[in-house]
Amino acid sequence: MKKFYQAIVNNPKIILVIFILLAAIGAVLRGMIPVNYDMADYLPEETASTVSLEVMQDEFEGGIPNARVMVKNVTVPQALDYKEQIQNCAGVTGVTWLDDAADILQPIETLDTDTVETYYKDNAALFTVTVEKGKYVEAIEAIRAIIGEENAMTGEAVSTAVATSGTVSEVSIISIIAILFVIVVLIVTTTSWIEPVLVMVGLGIAVLINSGSNIIFGEISFVTNAAGMILQVAVSLDYSVFLIHRYEESRREISDPKEAMVDALCKSTSSILSSGLTTVIGFLALLFMQFRLGPDLGRALAKGVAISLITVFIFMPVLILAAGNLLEKTQHRSFLPSFRGFGKVICRIMIPMVCVFLILIVPSYLASNKNAFYYGSSHIYGEGTQLGQDTETIEELYGKSDTYVALVPRGDLPTEQQLSDALHKIPQVKSILSYVDTVGAEIPMEYLDDDILSQLVSENYSRFVVTVDAAAEGEETFDLVETVRSTINQCYPDSYYLAGSGVISYDLMDTITADTFKVNLIAIIAVFLVLLFTMKSISLPVILVLGIETAIWINLAIPYFMNSHVFYISYLIISSIQLGATVDYAILFTERYCEFRKELPKKQAVVETVTAVTSSVLTSGTVLAVIGFLLGYVSTHGILSQLGMFLGVGSLLSLSIVMFVLPGLLYLLDSAIQHTALRLPVYKRMREVINK
């Protein structure tokens, strides 16, 4: 490694030019990468609803209804005019209203009441709208311009459009505040005015290269777009700081700057790499999720940390050397106090804290697995947002509603009539649009206009558009999906297709719950093995992983005790992120404890360790926590907001366990650690040596 580092410090201009050029290219490419806000796109390709959607797109124009639009205080003729205007919006492929389900030339009073009140109630018209994928933003903006702010709309297309428009500005706000906070933290925790600038330049270069290189994936998810950059900054902040401090230490002993840098790199490589490797491993565990949102985030974050490590070992050395004189001239006294007194306090309370920790392990684990979950996108925007208020307005008048679309083999009208009759017997089914329901099984298809026929029948399939009185997700909805699938399967065994918001939510639930145990187990085992080989100890990996996992369990148990719902995607992702991002604190603490333990008794080693690492751990922990809380409070997107809150609270919990519990565990298990580790010399009192 020494020759490699010597080559780096001897070629500063080439390295600076290459990295600056890569960052510039990354900045350009970053704006060219499309962002996907549709969670359904991340279901496995073989999932039933995914296959159904593909078949429907091939067989029929348009798609599945994905928006509900309500216009208040209108007559039937006015409602028809609104329908025509909405139908003419770019991106809208279909609008369904009362005139599609009944003959509105007849007096409204003579029509079936249930059918009428599905579309027209208290002088308010409810349109079921289908918006073409990829044109959600333009279509929803056009519809809003037609109906005005006083009317309401909701649905998957609306939710996706709002997320697409709003998240971009929210991410910008979060990024600006996060960068300012990181700069303030660096100013407080470093001893040179120029050091924060160097660290931020290095981080900026790494972030731009990583962001631009995401173009190799074609597109990224909204989670990766919102959280990827700030998470990369938070978890890789320490690497550059640690290298600068090592360089300053080497500079006191070695007069030549280049030799001092090579010495600093050789001394810091092992610690920085082991820290970075555990973080990368934690993120890579997300690749094993079937639900492809996890792999999308995991590969971007793992790549980001890897690029940060490359930047630290190649770019930062030449940048630090270029600014060497400024580093020395801008030195200032430390703004942080000595933490020796804090170390003594920890020594007095660490045993009681271990007792509290042991008491919390089992209850927090059990509670973390008992949460109530949201699986789909129907609850992403709450009551404080316009979309949340619109949804509530529509549901107050019309109740919860969803649309399922079923395709069955064409040509057997008696069986289609049998299926229609069976579906109508399901209490939640409000109306059905199909050939046998709209036209009648007794009328030959040849008598129908092609435009009408094409909406009901394709070359291979007959289509049933089923309106149900059900939410987009929940236990009742999932039971309904199973009932509808079972009903259709009785008439068309294994030869039908079914899709819709509730169906997609069911498949989301079915897919991502199966990921939980697998992803968490892979993350834990992978991190454990890395720690096992780097620390050459059996007991230390167990202690460290148990500590961070307990912090994760407590974090995920909080919503259970607060009786609040959790977005399952946030729940699943945070487990790997918190483990990968915060296990570094425990590694740093343990490594320094083992160093001090070679020369000091175990209690004194604890005091010295707390004194030495508190500044570094607080820096990383508070930055990650603040970035999490920023995402939590600024983002109106439910999944991103909850992921941010989990990250903020989880960082503080991990930080607390490392600072208050880990010292006690190392102290109490000191003897076990000695007997289960290779080459871990410890301090022995003179009396013990004399007795021997």
C-alpha positions as CSV (number, residue, x, y, z in Angstrom):
1,M,0.0,0.0,0.0
2,K,2.9,2.4,0.7
3,K,4.0,2.4,-3.0
4,F,0.4,3.0,-4.0
5,Y,0.1,6.0,-1.7
6,Q,3.5,7.4,-2.8
7,A,2.3,7.3,-6.4
8,I,-0.8,9.3,-5.3
9,V,1.1,12.1,-3.5
10,N,3.6,12.3,-6.3
11,N,0.9,13.0,-9.0
12,P,-1.4,15.6,-7.5
13,K,-2.3,17.6,-10.6
14,I,-3.5,14.5,-12.5
15,I,-5.6,13.3,-9.6
16,L,-7.2,16.7,-9.0
17,V,-8.1,17.2,-12.6
18,I,-9.6,13.7,-12.9
19,F,-11.8,14.0,-9.8
20,I,-12.9,17.5,-10.6
21,L,-13.8,16.4,-14.2
22,L,-15.7,13.4,-12.9
23,A,-17.6,15.6,-10.4
24,A,-18.5,18.0,-13.2
25,I,-19.7,15.1,-15.4
26,G,-21.7,13.7,-12.5
27,A,-23.3,17.1,-11.9
28,V,-24.5,17.2,-15.5
29,L,-25.7,13.5,-15.5
30,R,-27.5,13.9,-12.2
31,G,-30.1,16.1,-13.8
32,M,-30.7,13.6,-16.6
33,I,-31.6,10.6,-14.4
34,P,-35.4,10.0,-14.3
35,V,-37.0,9.5,-10.9
36,N,-39.7,6.9,-10.4
37,Y,-42.4,7.6,-7.8
38,D,-44.7,4.6,-8.5
39,M,-44.2,1.9,-5.9
40,A,-46.0,-0.7,-8.0
41,D,-43.2,-0.6,-10.5
42,Y,-40.9,-2.1,-7.9
43,L,-42.9,-5.3,-7.4
44,P,-41.2,-8.4,-8.7
45,E,-41.9,-9.0,-12.4
46,E,-43.5,-12.3,-11.7
47,T,-46.0,-10.9,-9.2
48,A,-49.6,-11.6,-10.2
49,S,-50.7,-7.9,-10.4
50,T,-47.5,-7.0,-12.3
51,V,-48.2,-9.7,-14.9
52,S,-51.9,-8.6,-15.0
53,L,-51.0,-5.0,-15.7
54,E,-48.7,-6.0,-18.6
55,V,-51.4,-8.1,-20.2
56,M,-54.0,-5.4,-19.8
57,Q,-51.7,-2.8,-21.5
58,D,-51.3,-5.2,-24.4
59,E,-55.0,-6.0,-24.8
60,F,-56.7,-2.7,-24.1
61,E,-56.0,1.0,-24.7
62,G,-55.9,3.1,-21.6
63,G,-55.4,1.3,-18.4
64,I,-56.8,0.9,-14.8
65,P,-58.6,3.8,-13.3
66,N,-56.1,5.6,-11.0
67,A,-57.9,8.8,-9.9
68,R,-61.2,10.0,-8.5
69,V,-62.3,13.5,-9.3
70,M,-65.3,15.1,-7.5
71,V,-67.0,18.3,-8.7
72,K,-69.5,19.9,-6.3
73,N,-72.7,21.8,-7.0
74,V,-73.3,20.6,-10.6
75,T,-76.3,19.4,-12.6
76,V,-76.2,16.3,-14.8
77,P,-75.5,18.4,-18.0
78,Q,-72.8,20.4,-16.2
79,A,-71.2,17.1,-15.0
80,L,-71.2,15.8,-18.6
81,D,-69.4,19.0,-19.7
82,Y,-66.8,18.5,-17.0
83,K,-66.4,14.9,-18.1
84,E,-65.7,16.0,-21.7
85,Q,-63.2,18.6,-20.5
86,I,-61.3,16.1,-18.3
87,Q,-61.4,13.6,-21.1
88,N,-59.6,16.1,-23.4
89,C,-56.7,16.7,-21.0
90,A,-53.4,15.4,-22.3
91,G,-52.5,12.2,-20.6
92,V,-56.1,11.2,-19.7
93,T,-57.1,8.0,-21.4
94,G,-60.5,7.4,-19.9
95,V,-63.2,9.0,-17.8
96,T,-66.1,6.9,-16.4
97,W,-69.3,8.5,-15.0
98,L,-73.0,7.8,-14.6
99,D,-73.7,7.9,-18.3
100,D,-71.4,4.8,-18.8
101,A,-73.4,2.8,-16.3
102,A,-77.0,3.9,-16.9
103,D,-79.2,5.6,-19.5
104,I,-79.2,9.2,-18.2
105,L,-81.8,10.2,-20.9
106,Q,-84.3,8.7,-18.5
107,P,-85.2,10.6,-15.3
108,I,-82.6,10.2,-12.6
109,E,-85.4,9.2,-10.1
110,T,-86.2,6.1,-12.2
111,L,-82.6,4.7,-12.3
112,D,-81.2,2.3,-9.8
113,T,-80.3,4.3,-6.6
114,D,-77.1,2.5,-5.8
115,T,-75.8,3.0,-9.4
116,V,-76.7,6.7,-9.4
117,E,-75.1,7.3,-5.9
118,T,-71.9,5.7,-7.0
119,Y,-71.4,8.6,-9.4
120,Y,-73.8,11.4,-8.5
121,K,-74.8,12.4,-5.0
122,D,-76.0,15.6,-3.3
123,N,-75.4,17.5,-6.5
124,A,-71.7,16.3,-6.6
125,A,-70.4,14.3,-9.5
126,L,-67.6,11.7,-9.0
127,F,-65.6,10.8,-12.0
128,T,-63.4,7.8,-12.2
129,V,-60.4,8.8,-14.3
130,T,-57.6,6.8,-16.0
131,V,-54.3,8.7,-16.5
132,E,-51.5,7.4,-18.7
133,K,-48.4,6.4,-16.9
134,G,-45.6,8.9,-17.3
135,K,-48.0,11.8,-17.8
136,Y,-49.4,12.1,-14.3
137,V,-48.0,15.6,-13.5
138,E,-49.3,17.2,-16.7
139,A,-52.7,15.5,-16.5
140,I,-53.3,16.2,-12.9
141,E,-52.3,19.9,-13.2
142,A,-54.7,20.2,-16.2
143,I,-57.5,18.6,-14.3
144,R,-56.9,20.8,-11.3
145,A,-57.1,23.9,-13.6
146,I,-60.5,22.7,-14.9
147,I,-62.1,21.8,-11.5
148,G,-60.5,24.5,-9.4
149,E,-59.1,24.4,-5.9
150,E,-62.6,24.2,-4.3
151,N,-63.2,20.7,-5.7
152,A,-61.3,17.5,-4.9
153,M,-59.3,14.7,-6.4
154,T,-57.5,11.7,-5.1
155,G,-56.0,8.4,-6.2
156,E,-52.7,6.8,-7.2
157,A,-52.1,9.1,-10.1
158,V,-52.7,12.2,-8.0
159,S,-50.4,11.0,-5.2
160,T,-47.7,10.2,-7.7
161,A,-48.0,13.6,-9.4
162,V,-47.9,15.5,-6.0
163,A,-44.8,13.5,-5.0
164,T,-43.1,14.2,-8.3
165,S,-43.7,17.9,-8.1
166,G,-43.2,18.4,-4.3
167,T,-40.3,16.1,-3.5
168,V,-37.8,18.0,-5.7
169,S,-38.2,21.3,-3.8
170,E,-38.3,19.5,-0.5
171,V,-35.0,17.7,-1.2
172,S,-33.4,21.0,-2.1
173,I,-34.4,22.5,1.2
174,I,-33.3,19.5,3.2
175,S,-29.9,19.4,1.3
176,I,-29.2,23.1,1.9
177,I,-30.0,23.0,5.6
178,A,-28.1,19.7,6.1
179,I,-25.0,21.1,4.4
180,L,-25.1,24.3,6.6
181,F,-25.5,22.1,9.7
182,V,-22.6,19.9,8.7
183,I,-20.4,22.9,8.2
184,V,-21.3,24.3,11.6
185,V,-20.6,20.9,13.3
186,L,-17.2,20.7,11.5
187,I,-16.3,24.2,12.6
188,V,-17.1,23.3,16.2
189,T,-15.4,19.9,16.2
190,T,-12.2,20.6,14.2
191,T,-9.2,22.8,15.1
192,S,-8.6,24.5,11.8
193,W,-10.8,27.0,9.9
194,I,-9.9,25.5,6.6
195,E,-10.5,21.9,7.6
196,P,-14.4,22.1,7.2
197,V,-13.9,23.4,3.7
198,L,-11.6,20.6,2.8
199,V,-14.0,18.0,4.2
200,M,-17.0,19.5,2.4
201,V,-15.1,19.7,-0.9
202,G,-14.2,16.0,-0.6
203,L,-17.8,15.1,0.3
204,G,-19.1,17.2,-2.6
205,I,-16.8,15.5,-5.1
206,A,-17.9,12.1,-3.9
207,V,-21.6,12.9,-3.9
208,L,-21.6,14.4,-7.4
209,I,-19.7,11.4,-8.8
210,N,-22.1,9.0,-7.1
211,S,-25.2,10.9,-8.1
212,G,-24.1,11.1,-11.7
213,S,-23.0,7.5,-11.9
214,N,-26.6,6.4,-10.9
215,I,-27.3,6.9,-14.6
216,I,-26.0,3.3,-15.1
217,F,-29.3,2.1,-13.4
218,G,-31.5,3.9,-16.0
219,E,-33.7,5.5,-13.3
220,I,-33.7,5.7,-9.5
221,S,-36.6,5.6,-7.0
222,F,-38.0,8.5,-5.1
223,V,-36.4,7.2,-1.9
224,T,-32.9,7.0,-3.4
225,N,-33.4,10.5,-4.9
226,A,-34.5,12.0,-1.6
227,A,-32.3,10.2,0.9
228,G,-29.3,8.9,-1.1
229,M,-27.2,12.0,-1.2
230,I,-27.7,13.2,2.4
231,L,-27.2,9.6,3.8
232,Q,-23.9,9.4,1.8
233,V,-22.8,12.7,3.4
234,A,-23.8,11.6,6.9
235,V,-22.2,8.1,6.9
236,S,-18.9,9.1,5.2
237,L,-18.3,12.4,6.9
238,D,-15.8,10.8,9.4
239,Y,-13.5,9.3,6.9
240,S,-12.0,12.6,5.7
241,V,-11.9,14.1,9.2
242,F,-10.0,11.0,10.5
243,L,-7.5,11.2,7.7
244,I,-6.8,14.9,8.3
245,H,-6.3,14.2,12.1
246,R,-3.9,11.3,11.3
247,Y,-2.0,13.6,8.9
248,E,-1.6,16.3,11.5
249,E,-0.3,13.7,14.0
250,S,2.2,12.4,11.5
251,R,3.2,15.9,10.5
252,R,4.5,16.5,14.1
253,E,6.9,13.6,13.7
254,I,7.8,13.8,10.0
255,S,8.9,17.1,8.5
256,D,8.3,16.2,4.8
257,P,4.5,16.7,4.1
258,K,4.4,13.9,1.4
259,E,6.0,11.4,3.7
260,A,3.8,12.4,6.5
261,M,0.7,11.9,4.3
262,V,1.9,8.4,3.2
263,D,2.4,7.6,6.9
264,A,-1.0,8.8,7.8
265,L,-2.6,6.9,5.0
266,C,-0.9,3.6,6.0
267,K,-1.9,4.1,9.6
268,S,-5.6,5.0,8.9
269,T,-6.3,2.6,6.0
270,S,-7.3,-0.4,8.2
271,S,-9.7,1.7,10.5
272,I,-11.3,3.6,7.7
273,L,-11.8,0.5,5.5
274,S,-13.2,-1.6,8.3
275,S,-15.6,1.2,9.1
276,G,-16.6,1.7,5.5
277,L,-16.9,-2.0,4.8
278,T,-19.4,-2.6,7.6
279,T,-21.5,0.3,6.2
280,V,-21.4,-1.0,2.7
281,I,-22.3,-4.5,3.9
282,G,-25.3,-3.1,5.8
283,F,-26.5,-1.3,2.6
284,L,-25.9,-4.3,0.3
285,A,-28.3,-6.4,2.4
286,L,-31.0,-4.4,0.8
287,L,-30.1,-6.0,-2.5
288,F,-31.7,-9.3,-1.3
289,M,-35.2,-7.7,-1.1
290,Q,-37.7,-9.0,-3.6
291,F,-39.4,-5.6,-3.5
292,R,-37.0,-3.8,-5.8
293,L,-37.2,-0.4,-4.0
294,G,-34.7,-1.9,-1.5
295,P,-32.1,-2.9,-4.1
296,D,-32.5,0.5,-5.8
297,L,-31.6,2.3,-2.6
298,G,-29.0,-0.3,-1.4
299,R,-26.9,-0.3,-4.5
300,A,-26.9,3.5,-4.7
301,L,-25.9,3.9,-1.1
302,A,-23.2,1.1,-1.2
303,K,-21.8,2.6,-4.4
304,G,-21.8,6.0,-2.7
305,V,-19.9,4.8,0.4
306,A,-17.4,3.0,-1.9
307,I,-16.9,6.2,-4.0
308,S,-16.5,8.1,-0.7
309,L,-13.7,5.7,0.4
310,I,-12.0,6.0,-3.0
311,T,-12.2,9.8,-2.7
312,V,-10.7,9.8,0.8
313,F,-7.8,7.5,-0.2
314,I,-7.0,9.1,-3.6
315,F,-8.4,12.7,-3.9
316,M,-8.2,13.9,-0.3
317,P,-4.5,13.3,0.2
318,V,-3.6,15.6,-2.7
319,L,-6.2,18.1,-1.6
320,I,-4.9,18.2,2.0
321,L,-1.3,18.5,0.7
322,A,-2.3,21.4,-1.6
323,A,-3.9,23.2,1.4
324,G,-1.1,22.1,3.8
325,N,0.1,25.7,4.6
326,L,-3.5,26.9,5.1
327,L,-4.2,24.0,7.5
328,E,-1.3,25.1,9.7
329,K,-1.9,28.9,9.4
330,T,-5.6,28.6,10.3
331,Q,-5.3,26.5,13.4
332,H,-7.5,27.5,16.4
333,R,-8.1,26.2,19.8
334,S,-10.8,23.5,20.2
335,F,-14.3,24.7,20.9
336,L,-15.2,21.4,22.6
337,P,-14.5,20.8,26.3
338,S,-12.5,17.9,27.6
339,F,-14.9,14.9,28.1
340,R,-12.9,13.4,30.9
341,G,-15.5,14.4,33.4
342,F,-18.1,12.9,31.2
343,G,-16.1,9.7,31.1
344,K,-16.1,9.5,34.9
345,V,-19.9,10.0,35.0
346,I,-20.2,7.1,32.5
347,C,-18.2,4.9,34.8
348,R,-20.6,5.6,37.7
349,I,-23.8,4.9,35.7
350,M,-22.7,2.2,33.2
351,I,-23.7,-0.8,35.2
352,P,-27.3,0.4,35.9
353,M,-27.5,1.3,32.2
354,V,-26.6,-2.2,31.3
355,C,-29.3,-3.5,33.5
356,V,-31.9,-1.2,31.8
357,F,-30.5,-2.3,28.4
358,L,-31.0,-6.0,29.3
359,I,-34.5,-5.4,30.5
360,L,-35.4,-3.7,27.2
361,I,-34.1,-6.3,24.8
362,V,-37.0,-8.7,24.8
363,P,-39.9,-6.3,25.1
364,S,-38.5,-4.0,22.3
365,Y,-37.9,-7.0,20.0
366,L,-41.5,-8.3,20.5
367,A,-43.1,-4.9,20.2
368,S,-41.1,-4.0,17.0
369,N,-42.7,-7.0,15.3
370,K,-46.3,-6.1,16.4
371,N,-46.7,-2.8,14.5
372,A,-49.8,-2.0,12.4
373,F,-48.6,-1.4,8.8
374,Y,-49.4,0.5,5.6
375,Y,-48.1,-1.4,2.6
376,G,-49.2,0.7,-0.4
377,S,-49.4,4.4,-1.3
378,S,-52.9,5.3,-0.2
379,H,-51.8,6.9,3.1
380,I,-48.7,8.6,1.9
381,Y,-50.2,12.1,2.3
382,G,-51.9,13.0,5.6
383,E,-54.6,15.4,6.6
384,G,-52.2,18.3,6.7
385,T,-51.8,18.2,2.9
386,Q,-54.2,19.2,0.1
387,L,-54.3,15.7,-1.2
388,G,-55.1,14.4,2.3
389,Q,-57.9,16.9,2.7
390,D,-59.2,16.1,-0.8
391,T,-59.3,12.4,0.0
392,E,-61.2,13.0,3.2
393,T,-63.7,15.3,1.4
394,I,-64.4,12.6,-1.3
395,E,-64.6,9.8,1.2
396,E,-67.0,11.7,3.5
397,L,-69.6,11.9,0.7
398,Y,-68.9,8.8,-1.4
399,G,-67.0,6.5,1.1
400,K,-63.9,4.6,0.3
401,S,-63.8,3.2,-3.2
402,D,-61.5,1.3,-5.4
403,T,-61.6,-0.2,-8.9
404,Y,-60.5,-3.7,-9.8
405,V,-60.1,-4.7,-13.4
406,A,-60.4,-8.4,-14.3
407,L,-59.6,-10.0,-17.6
408,V,-61.2,-13.4,-18.5
409,P,-60.9,-15.4,-21.7
410,R,-63.3,-14.1,-24.4
411,G,-66.1,-16.0,-26.0
412,D,-68.1,-17.8,-23.3
413,L,-70.9,-15.3,-22.5
414,P,-72.9,-17.7,-20.2
415,T,-69.8,-18.2,-18.0
416,E,-69.2,-14.4,-18.0
417,Q,-72.8,-13.9,-16.8
418,Q,-72.2,-16.5,-14.1
419,L,-69.1,-14.6,-13.0
420,S,-71.0,-11.3,-13.0
421,D,-73.8,-12.8,-10.8
422,A,-71.2,-14.2,-8.4
423,L,-69.3,-10.9,-8.1
424,H,-72.5,-9.0,-7.5
425,K,-73.2,-11.2,-4.5
426,I,-70.0,-9.9,-2.8
427,P,-71.3,-7.2,-0.4
428,Q,-68.5,-4.7,-1.2
429,V,-69.1,-4.8,-5.0
430,K,-71.0,-1.6,-5.9
431,S,-71.1,-1.8,-9.7
432,I,-69.6,-3.7,-12.6
433,L,-68.9,-2.6,-16.2
434,S,-68.6,-5.5,-18.5
435,Y,-70.2,-6.8,-21.7
436,V,-72.8,-8.9,-20.0
437,D,-73.6,-6.1,-17.5
438,T,-73.7,-3.2,-19.9
439,V,-75.0,-4.8,-23.1
440,G,-76.4,-8.1,-22.1
441,A,-75.3,-11.7,-22.8
442,E,-78.3,-12.1,-25.3
443,I,-77.1,-9.4,-27.7
444,P,-74.5,-10.5,-30.2
445,M,-71.2,-8.5,-30.3
446,E,-71.6,-7.8,-34.0
447,Y,-74.4,-5.4,-33.2
448,L,-72.2,-3.0,-31.2
449,D,-70.2,-0.1,-32.3
450,D,-66.4,-0.8,-32.4
451,D,-65.6,2.1,-30.0
452,I,-68.0,0.7,-27.4
453,L,-66.9,-2.9,-28.0
454,S,-63.2,-2.1,-27.7
455,Q,-63.8,-0.9,-24.1
456,L,-65.3,-4.1,-23.0
457,V,-63.7,-6.9,-25.2
458,S,-60.3,-7.3,-26.8
459,E,-59.1,-9.9,-29.3
460,N,-58.5,-12.4,-26.5
461,Y,-60.2,-11.2,-23.3
462,S,-63.4,-9.8,-21.9
463,R,-62.9,-7.0,-19.3
464,F,-64.8,-6.6,-16.0
465,V,-64.4,-3.2,-14.3
466,V,-65.5,-3.7,-10.8
467,T,-66.1,-0.8,-8.4
468,V,-65.8,-1.9,-4.8
469,D,-66.7,-0.2,-1.5
470,A,-63.2,-0.7,0.1
471,A,-60.1,1.2,0.9
472,A,-56.9,0.7,-1.1
473,E,-55.4,-1.4,1.6
474,G,-56.1,-2.9,5.1
475,E,-57.2,-6.2,6.5
476,E,-60.7,-5.9,5.1
477,T,-59.3,-5.0,1.6
478,F,-56.9,-7.9,1.6
479,D,-59.7,-10.3,2.5
480,L,-61.8,-8.8,-0.3
481,V,-59.0,-9.3,-2.8
482,E,-58.8,-13.0,-1.8
483,T,-62.5,-13.3,-2.1
484,V,-62.6,-11.7,-5.6
485,R,-59.7,-13.8,-6.8
486,S,-61.3,-17.0,-5.5
487,T,-64.6,-16.1,-7.1
488,I,-63.1,-15.5,-10.5
489,N,-60.9,-18.6,-10.2
490,Q,-64.0,-20.7,-9.7
491,C,-65.3,-19.6,-13.2
492,Y,-61.9,-19.4,-14.9
493,P,-59.4,-21.6,-13.1
494,D,-55.9,-20.1,-13.4
495,S,-56.8,-18.3,-16.6
496,Y,-57.7,-14.8,-15.4
497,Y,-55.9,-11.6,-14.6
498,L,-56.8,-9.1,-11.8
499,A,-55.3,-5.7,-11.1
500,G,-56.2,-2.5,-9.1
501,S,-54.9,-0.4,-6.2
502,G,-56.1,-2.9,-3.6
503,V,-54.7,-5.8,-5.5
504,I,-51.3,-4.1,-5.9
505,S,-51.3,-3.3,-2.2
506,Y,-52.1,-7.0,-1.4
507,D,-49.1,-8.1,-3.6
508,L,-46.9,-5.4,-1.9
509,M,-47.9,-6.8,1.5
510,D,-47.3,-10.4,0.3
511,T,-43.9,-9.5,-1.2
512,I,-42.2,-7.2,1.3
513,T,-43.3,-9.1,4.5
514,A,-41.5,-12.1,3.0
515,D,-38.4,-9.9,2.7
516,T,-38.2,-8.9,6.4
517,F,-36.5,-11.9,8.1
518,K,-34.3,-12.6,5.1
519,V,-32.9,-9.1,4.7
520,N,-32.4,-8.5,8.4
521,L,-30.7,-11.9,8.9
522,I,-28.3,-11.3,5.9
523,A,-27.4,-7.8,7.2
524,I,-26.7,-9.1,10.8
525,I,-24.6,-12.1,9.6
526,A,-22.7,-10.1,7.1
527,V,-21.8,-7.4,9.6
528,F,-21.0,-10.0,12.2
529,L,-18.6,-11.8,9.8
530,V,-16.8,-8.5,8.9
531,L,-16.4,-7.7,12.6
532,L,-15.2,-11.2,13.3
533,F,-12.4,-11.0,10.8
534,T,-11.4,-7.4,11.4
535,M,-11.5,-7.7,15.2
536,K,-10.4,-11.3,15.4
537,S,-12.8,-11.9,18.3
538,I,-15.9,-14.0,18.7
539,S,-17.4,-12.1,21.6
540,L,-16.9,-8.5,20.4
541,P,-19.0,-8.9,17.2
542,V,-21.8,-10.4,19.3
543,I,-21.7,-7.4,21.8
544,L,-21.6,-4.8,19.1
545,V,-24.3,-6.3,16.8
546,L,-26.6,-6.9,19.9
547,G,-26.2,-3.3,21.0
548,I,-27.1,-1.8,17.6
549,E,-29.8,-4.3,16.9
550,T,-31.4,-3.5,20.3
551,A,-31.3,0.2,19.3
552,I,-33.1,-0.8,16.1
553,W,-35.7,-2.8,18.0
554,I,-36.4,0.1,20.4
555,N,-36.7,2.5,17.4
556,L,-39.2,0.3,15.7
557,A,-41.1,-0.4,18.9
558,I,-41.9,3.2,19.5
559,P,-44.8,3.4,16.9
560,Y,-46.3,0.3,18.5
561,F,-46.5,1.9,22.0
562,M,-47.8,5.1,20.4
563,N,-50.5,3.2,18.6
564,S,-49.5,4.6,15.2
565,H,-49.2,3.0,11.8
566,V,-45.9,2.3,10.1
567,F,-45.1,2.3,6.4
568,Y,-43.7,-1.2,5.9
569,I,-41.2,0.0,3.4
570,S,-39.7,2.5,5.9
571,Y,-39.8,-0.3,8.6
572,L,-37.8,-2.7,6.4
573,I,-35.3,-0.2,5.0
574,I,-34.4,1.4,8.3
575,S,-33.2,-1.9,9.8
576,S,-30.4,-2.2,7.3
577,I,-29.6,1.5,7.1
578,Q,-29.4,2.0,10.9
579,L,-27.2,-1.1,11.3
580,G,-24.9,-0.1,8.5
581,A,-24.7,3.6,9.4
582,T,-24.3,3.4,13.2
583,V,-22.4,0.3,13.9
584,D,-19.3,2.5,13.1
585,Y,-19.8,4.2,16.5
586,A,-19.6,0.9,18.3
587,I,-16.5,-0.2,16.3
588,L,-14.7,3.1,17.0
589,F,-15.5,2.9,20.7
590,T,-14.4,-0.8,21.0
591,E,-11.2,-0.4,19.1
592,R,-10.1,2.5,21.3
593,Y,-11.1,0.6,24.4
594,C,-8.9,-2.3,23.3
595,E,-6.0,0.1,22.7
596,F,-6.3,1.7,26.1
597,R,-6.8,-1.7,27.7
598,K,-3.3,-2.7,26.8
599,E,-1.9,-0.1,29.2
600,L,-4.7,0.6,31.7
601,P,-7.0,-1.2,34.1
602,K,-10.5,-1.7,32.6
603,K,-12.2,1.1,34.5
604,Q,-9.6,3.6,33.6
605,A,-9.7,2.3,30.0
606,V,-13.4,3.1,29.9
607,V,-12.8,6.7,31.1
608,E,-10.0,7.3,28.6
609,T,-12.1,5.7,25.8
610,V,-15.1,8.0,26.5
611,T,-12.8,11.0,26.7
612,A,-11.1,10.1,23.3
613,V,-14.1,9.1,21.2
614,T,-17.0,11.3,22.4
615,S,-16.2,14.1,20.0
616,S,-16.0,11.8,17.0
617,V,-19.1,9.8,17.9
618,L,-21.2,12.9,18.7
619,T,-20.2,14.5,15.4
620,S,-21.3,11.5,13.3
621,G,-24.4,10.7,15.5
622,T,-25.8,14.3,15.6
623,V,-25.2,14.9,11.8
624,L,-27.0,11.6,11.0
625,A,-29.8,12.4,13.5
626,V,-30.3,16.0,12.2
627,I,-30.4,14.9,8.6
628,G,-33.0,12.3,9.5
629,F,-35.1,14.8,11.4
630,L,-34.8,17.2,8.5
631,L,-36.2,14.6,6.1
632,G,-38.9,13.8,8.7
633,Y,-40.2,17.3,9.2
634,V,-39.7,18.9,5.8
635,S,-40.9,16.1,3.6
636,T,-44.7,15.8,3.1
637,H,-44.3,12.3,1.6
638,G,-45.3,9.9,4.2
639,I,-42.8,7.2,3.5
640,L,-39.8,9.6,3.2
641,S,-41.0,11.5,6.3
642,Q,-41.3,8.4,8.4
643,L,-38.0,7.0,7.1
644,G,-36.4,10.3,8.2
645,M,-37.9,10.2,11.7
646,F,-36.8,6.6,12.1
647,L,-33.3,7.6,11.0
648,G,-33.2,10.5,13.4
649,V,-34.5,8.6,16.4
650,G,-32.5,5.5,15.5
651,S,-29.2,7.5,15.3
652,L,-29.8,9.0,18.8
653,L,-30.7,5.5,20.2
654,S,-27.6,3.9,18.7
655,L,-25.5,6.8,20.0
656,S,-27.0,6.4,23.5
657,I,-26.3,2.7,23.6
658,V,-22.7,3.2,22.4
659,M,-22.0,5.9,24.9
660,F,-24.0,4.7,28.0
661,V,-24.4,0.9,27.6
662,L,-21.4,-0.4,25.6
663,P,-18.8,0.8,28.2
664,G,-20.6,-1.3,30.8
665,L,-20.8,-4.3,28.5
666,L,-17.0,-4.1,27.7
667,Y,-16.3,-3.6,31.4
668,L,-18.4,-6.5,32.6
669,L,-17.4,-8.9,29.8
670,D,-13.7,-7.9,29.8
671,S,-12.5,-11.3,30.9
672,A,-14.7,-13.1,28.3
673,I,-13.4,-10.7,25.6
674,Q,-9.8,-11.6,26.5
675,H,-10.4,-15.3,26.3
676,T,-12.3,-15.1,23.0
677,A,-9.9,-12.8,21.0
678,L,-6.7,-13.4,19.2
679,R,-3.6,-11.3,20.1
680,L,-5.4,-8.9,22.4
681,P,-2.8,-8.1,25.1
682,V,-4.2,-6.4,28.2
683,Y,-2.8,-4.4,31.1
684,K,-1.9,-6.5,34.2
685,R,-1.3,-4.9,37.5
686,M,2.2,-5.2,38.9
687,R,0.9,-7.3,41.8
688,E,-0.4,-9.9,39.4
689,V,2.9,-10.1,37.6
690,I,4.9,-10.4,40.8
691,N,2.6,-13.2,42.1
692,K,3.3,-15.1,38.9
